[in-house]
Amino acid sequence: MLMLKIEPDTNPLNPRTDFDNCGKMVCFHGRYNLGDEHYIDFRDFDGWEDMRVHLIKDRDAVVILPLYLFDHSGITMATSPFGCRWDSGQVGFIYMDRETILKEAPGHPKILTPKAKAWATHSLQSEVRVYDQYLTGEVYGYVVENEAGETVESCWGFYDEADSRNEGQSVLASLQRQDA
């Protein structure tokens, strides 16, 4: 008899350093090292709008989304404000530059189209969701054990509990067919 367990991944990969991303995440926080490595000094700007203009002019950013952090008994990140003025606020931006959009967008457009910009916006939002799952510990793995509690099969690094469960169930079914 085999048993499937879904468990939190206690040592997940950091999607900002261990994955290939199309977006560049520029964050500033006194206590946390967030986002991607960058060499922008927040003190060089007169606020977020000034930095946004810099990203457009100097980094050729085409799609730029603000990044907000909620810090209360853990941290979570999103592209829209949390509504708590004491424990949340803007910490930076995620953006995609012109060259990346033209290179990575479906169909590899030769010019920026509304469809390519929409793809870039969706991609950036997805990158933020995955990073938020990493920050909040919402990364999972599955373990298939035998009757003695020994691991027969396992896999980690699912940024969605349902994906971990589905893959684990598929592996469990395959192993059960092999044993039959």
C-alpha positions as CSV (number, residue, x, y, z in Angstrom):
1,M,0.0,0.0,0.0
2,L,1.5,3.3,-1.1
3,M,0.5,6.7,0.5
4,L,0.8,10.2,-1.0
5,K,1.7,13.2,1.2
6,I,1.7,16.8,0.1
7,E,4.1,18.9,2.2
8,P,5.5,22.4,2.2
9,D,8.8,22.8,0.4
10,T,11.1,24.0,3.2
11,N,14.0,24.8,0.8
12,P,12.4,26.1,-2.4
13,L,14.3,27.7,-5.2
14,N,14.2,31.5,-5.3
15,P,12.3,32.4,-8.5
16,R,14.2,35.7,-8.8
17,T,17.7,34.1,-8.7
18,D,17.1,30.5,-9.8
19,F,14.7,31.0,-12.7
20,D,14.9,32.8,-16.0
21,N,12.6,35.8,-15.9
22,C,11.5,38.3,-18.5
23,G,10.9,41.0,-15.9
24,K,13.3,42.9,-13.8
25,M,12.3,43.4,-10.2
26,V,13.8,46.5,-8.6
27,C,13.0,46.6,-4.9
28,F,14.1,48.7,-1.9
29,H,13.5,47.7,1.8
30,G,15.5,48.3,4.9
31,R,15.1,44.7,6.3
32,Y,14.7,42.4,3.3
33,N,16.7,41.7,0.2
34,L,13.9,41.5,-2.3
35,G,13.7,41.1,-6.1
36,D,16.6,41.1,-8.5
37,E,20.1,42.4,-8.0
38,H,20.3,45.9,-9.3
39,Y,22.4,49.0,-9.0
40,I,19.8,51.7,-8.6
41,D,20.0,53.9,-5.5
42,F,16.6,55.0,-4.3
43,R,18.1,58.1,-2.8
44,D,18.9,59.3,-6.4
45,F,15.2,59.9,-7.0
46,D,12.5,62.3,-5.8
47,G,10.0,59.5,-5.3
48,W,8.4,56.6,-7.2
49,E,7.3,58.6,-10.2
50,D,10.8,60.0,-10.7
51,M,12.2,56.4,-10.6
52,R,9.5,55.2,-13.1
53,V,10.6,57.9,-15.6
54,H,14.2,56.8,-15.1
55,L,13.2,53.2,-15.9
56,I,11.5,54.4,-19.1
57,K,14.3,56.6,-20.3
58,D,17.4,54.8,-19.1
59,R,16.3,51.1,-19.1
60,D,13.9,51.3,-22.1
61,A,11.1,49.9,-19.8
62,V,7.8,49.6,-21.7
63,V,5.6,47.8,-19.2
64,I,6.1,48.9,-15.6
65,L,4.1,47.6,-12.6
66,P,4.4,48.9,-9.0
67,L,5.3,46.4,-6.3
68,Y,3.7,46.6,-2.9
69,L,4.7,44.7,0.3
70,F,2.5,43.8,3.2
71,D,4.7,43.1,6.3
72,H,2.9,41.7,9.3
73,S,3.7,38.3,10.7
74,G,5.4,37.5,7.4
75,I,5.6,39.2,4.1
76,T,3.5,39.1,0.9
77,M,3.9,41.0,-2.4
78,A,1.5,42.2,-5.1
79,T,1.2,44.7,-7.9
80,S,-1.7,46.5,-6.2
81,P,-1.9,48.2,-2.8
82,F,-2.9,46.2,0.2
83,G,-4.9,49.0,1.9
84,C,-3.1,49.0,5.2
85,R,-1.1,52.2,5.5
86,W,0.8,51.0,8.6
87,D,2.1,47.6,7.5
88,S,2.2,48.0,3.7
89,G,3.5,50.2,1.0
90,Q,5.3,50.4,-2.3
91,V,8.8,48.8,-2.4
92,G,9.6,49.1,-6.0
93,F,8.7,48.1,-9.6
94,I,8.8,45.2,-11.9
95,Y,9.3,46.0,-15.6
96,M,10.0,44.6,-19.0
97,D,12.1,46.4,-21.6
98,R,11.4,46.8,-25.3
99,E,14.1,44.3,-26.4
100,T,12.8,41.5,-24.1
101,I,9.2,42.0,-25.2
102,L,10.1,41.8,-28.9
103,K,12.3,38.8,-28.3
104,E,10.0,36.8,-25.9
105,A,6.4,37.7,-26.8
106,P,4.5,35.1,-28.8
107,G,5.2,35.5,-32.5
108,H,8.2,37.6,-31.9
109,P,6.6,40.9,-33.1
110,K,8.9,43.3,-34.9
111,I,7.1,46.3,-33.3
112,L,5.4,46.8,-30.0
113,T,1.7,45.9,-30.3
114,P,-1.1,46.1,-27.8
115,K,-1.1,42.3,-27.8
116,A,2.6,42.1,-27.0
117,K,2.2,44.7,-24.2
118,A,-0.7,42.7,-22.8
119,W,1.4,39.6,-22.9
120,A,4.2,41.4,-21.0
121,T,1.8,42.7,-18.4
122,H,0.4,39.2,-17.8
123,S,4.0,37.8,-17.7
124,L,5.0,40.3,-15.1
125,Q,1.9,39.7,-13.0
126,S,2.7,35.9,-13.1
127,E,6.3,36.5,-12.0
128,V,5.1,38.5,-9.0
129,R,2.5,35.8,-8.1
130,V,5.3,33.1,-8.2
131,Y,7.6,35.3,-6.1
132,D,4.8,35.9,-3.6
133,Q,4.3,32.2,-3.3
134,Y,8.0,31.9,-2.5
135,L,7.9,34.7,0.0
136,T,4.8,33.3,1.8
137,G,6.0,29.7,1.8
138,E,3.3,28.5,-0.7
139,V,5.7,26.1,-2.4
140,Y,5.1,22.4,-2.1
141,G,6.3,18.9,-2.8
142,Y,4.9,15.4,-2.8
143,V,6.2,12.2,-1.1
144,V,5.0,8.7,-2.0
145,E,5.7,6.4,0.9
146,N,5.4,2.6,1.3
147,E,3.7,0.9,4.3
148,A,7.0,1.1,6.3
149,G,7.0,4.9,5.9
150,E,10.0,4.8,3.5
151,T,10.1,7.3,0.6
152,V,9.5,5.6,-2.7
153,E,9.3,8.8,-4.8
154,S,9.3,12.5,-4.2
155,C,9.5,15.8,-6.0
156,W,9.6,19.4,-4.7
157,G,9.3,22.9,-6.0
158,F,5.7,23.2,-7.0
159,Y,4.5,26.8,-6.8
160,D,0.9,25.6,-6.6
161,E,-0.4,23.0,-4.1
162,A,-2.9,21.6,-6.7
163,D,0.0,21.0,-9.2
164,S,1.9,19.2,-6.5
165,R,-1.1,17.1,-5.6
166,N,-2.0,16.3,-9.3
167,E,1.6,15.3,-10.1
168,G,1.8,13.2,-7.0
169,Q,-1.4,11.4,-7.7
170,S,-0.2,10.7,-11.3
171,V,3.1,9.3,-9.9
172,L,1.2,7.3,-7.3
173,A,-1.1,5.8,-9.9
174,S,1.8,4.8,-12.1
175,L,3.6,3.2,-9.2
176,Q,0.5,1.3,-8.2
177,R,0.1,0.0,-11.8
178,Q,3.7,-1.2,-11.7
179,D,3.1,-3.1,-8.5
180,A,-0.1,-4.7,-9.8
